[in-house]
Amino acid sequence: MTTPTAHPAGADQALSIPGPAGMLEAAFDLAEGPARAALAVVCHPLPTEGGTMHNKVVTMAARALRESGVATLRFNFRGVGQSEGRFDDGDGELEDLRAVVRWARARHPGQALWLAGFSFGAWVSLRAAGELGATALVSIAPPVGRSWDFAGLVPPPIPWVVVQGEADEIVDPRAVFDWVAALPRQPQLVRMPDTSHFFHRKLMDLRGALKQAVRDWPPPAHG
């Protein structure tokens, strides 16, 4: 059962989605302007460092996708906000993402699945892209070189953009650039100068970069 919860600011529909460790808090927002037949599930940064679906980078990325014609579904991983359960170092969070995608597909059949993630959320969404049949992928400041294993992690051949700040104080930008350069199929890489991990004073630039990157991705928008 999906039960309404208090509406977060800007959410068209606040939800609780059944997950493997209990209910997951989520927010669904309709596309703005000409819509595409696509739904983007957006994953937030590390829960143990304060990451939530209300993080400014997460909400700005979701906004950019909605303005590009894609409906968005943000959710809190287990143990965050109103989501039940406890942090599970990425494995349980991957299960949470699988549950959210199952829910989304049951209620929005026929919609292409886009996955997006910031930092820890980028790692979780990258791991899931192939098995979940994602048709597009957005990775913001993927935590290469931290405690997450990116070895052998290659998403399927779908449209994919990686956005990385060159002044990131948490994720080593050079580690990200070297990882991208070594991939057998490289994504579009957007390097943002003078940009920190949380995109302080650069959120509007992030919005513009994402809208530009996904502009021609399928499915096309229809007015």
Disulfide bonds with the S-S distance in Angstrom:
none
